[in-house]
Every structure is written in structure tokens, then in C-alpha cells.
Amino acid sequence: MKEDLKQILSDIFTSSQYSIIESNNYDLIASKNSYTIYIKIGTQAEYQKIRYFSNDLNENNQNEKSIGVYVVTDNPDNRVYHYAEKLGVILWGRDELAFQIGKAVIADIEKQPCDLELIQPQMSNQWNEAESTYQQNLYKPAFEQSNPYVGVDNYFNDQNNAQENVPSNCLNIKTAPLNTSKDNAISAAKPHLSQIQNAVLKFVPYWKFNYSISTEQSYNSKIIDISGEDTGYLNALNGNLEPLLIGKIVENIEEPNDNYIVVSKSLTKEEAGNKILKMIIEKNTRNIRFDKTMGEAMISEHKKFKPKAKDIDYHLELVYLPVWEVKDNRNSIEINGYNSEIFNEPTGNDVEFI
């Protein structure tokens, strides 16, 4: 996919009469009329990668006519666009990419140069202060160093406070929608319990994460590609990685008519981040065998190639899953309130409710 996107971007910039070369440090470099555009490609717009990209541009390319363009295949929210702008990076999401592709195609049909206008954002003093706060956190634990929100949270607090007020009849938590009613949960539990006494709705906390990796390592003149992406959910009560299939997370939901409880998380963001980062590295570690001949003997060598933390784009946020706990006089089972599936294992162990 990345190679296809590189070709598409090459076509876009070529249609605007830029010269294009590939690069090890960047994916593409475009140049025209003393302007140089450094292009980085990713699947998701992560704060950490944007900051690394901006720092690299500032350290290695001091020319005022140098521009950084970060192209991703998802649609980032406004916070991410604002972050990139303040760091002097032009961010293209899926919609902007589609727009630029359309312009290039029309220009090609009309046999005219494409009008590609790139205006370099300026880094603000306010953002410099936020970056200064970030530098003060450099010696915190490993996950905090790679956490894209470290050092930018304070900057966005005022913006978050200015969001529209959530209606009073809404539960203000990020959660999967509640699609299963109390009656339906009880019906699903009946084959497994004797005499049902009660059903309680719980909102169980999970650390949702998504990540992408695209890096290369070399060994004995061979290039080892390490790439992958995934989304997962880490139970914030017991630390288990669970294969939840959730198609949608909403910012808030209408307050349920039934009695409910919001479960307090046991696993902090730092603890979850360390666990998830370790899991990502282990999952994407490649164990490769190299064979070579010495005289008449065949010698095999096994070597592991692990991605580094800086190679990983990932985002972590706390979300909730509605769960019905249906009880009889001795036992209980839990029903996923999003898709009505029965949990094989409990979602928590001796947890406290708030």
C-alpha cells in the first residue's frame, strides 16, 4: 500500500512540475524553483511521528524554502491538524489526498500543469511553550517518552473546556453504543442460569490502542522489512488483551433508564502503555534464519529483528464497554451490551465501583 501511495504522490507532484527522488530519511523529496518538499507517508496521523518529523526538518533543513508534508490515509481530527500546523508541518489526510489526486487527474486530462500550492505553517510562541513542557518530560518512563500526548495536554486543556456542554441526560464517557436491552440480556442468559434474580448494567473500562509500524533494518547486505498495523483493547481492570469487535465508539450516550454503574479503572495509562508497547514489539519481532556455506559445511544463524519504540506510531485512549451482569442466586454471567455476545471470562476481578 505504501509503495502505491508513493507512486500516487510522485504523480501528483510531477504533474505540478516538481522533480521527485526517493529518500531513506523521508519517503519522497520533491523540488522546484529552489523549493524542497520533504514528504513522509503514514497510515495514521500520530502526534509522536509528527513531532519527530518536525524536529528532523528543523535539524537537517534550515532553508526557509524547505517544506514538510505528512501524508496519511486516515482522516485526523482537528486537534491533530492544529498540532501539525503549529509544528510547521503540512498534514494531508484522506480527504485532502483525494482532492489533490482529483486535481492532478483533471490537469492531466486537460494537459495543463497542476496548480499545487503549499504554504508553510509557522510555529507559534504558544506552541514553543508547549514543546518546552514536553522537553521537561524526556526523562520520564519509556512509555511517557513515546506517548504522543505528553507535553501537549496542557496546551489543549483550554480547548477541551470550551467544547459544547453535554446535555444533562447524557452519560459523558467514550463508550461503545448500548445495543442490548435488559430484557434481551436476560433472555440470552436464561439457558445458562437457573433462577435469574437481577441484571446490572456496568460500563467496563478498556484501553483502546491502534498502532502502525513501517521500518527497515539491515543485516549482511539484506534488508529486513518490519511493518504492520492493528487495533486492540486492553482490559483496564485485569490487564488482559481481549479480542473485542467494536465498530464504533461514541463520545457520549443517552443516560440509560436502568440502574447502571461506571467501573473505575485499575490500570493507569502509563501501566497500560508499557504493557501494550511491549506486546507490540513482541508481536512484530521477526526471527530469521540465515544460511551460509563455509567449505563443505552449511552454517545456519538465527537472528531476531525487533522494532524500536520510535518506529511505532500508536495512540491510546480510555473507552468503555456496556456489559450486562445477569445473576441468579449463586452464579452470574456477563453479556456484551454492544453485540449481545456472552463473555467466556469475567471482565473484572473483585473490582470496586464508583
Secondary structure, DSSP 8 states (H G I E B T S, - for coil): -HHHHHHHHHHHHHHTT-EEEE-SSSSEEEEETTEEEEEEEESS--HHHHHHHHHHHHHH---TTEEEEEEESS---HHHHHHHHHTTEEEE-HHHHHHHHHHHHHHHHTT-------------HHHHHHHHHHHTTTTS-HHHHH-TTTTTHHHHHHHHHTS----TTEE-S-B----S-HHHHHHHHGGG-SS--EEEEEEEEEEEEEEEEEEEEEETTEEEEEEEEEEEEEETTT--EE-------BS-EE--SS-EEEB--SS-HHHHHHHHHHHHHHHT-EEEEEEEEETTEEEEEEEEE---GGGEEEEEEEEEEEEEEEE-SS-EEEEETTT--B-SS-S-SS--B-
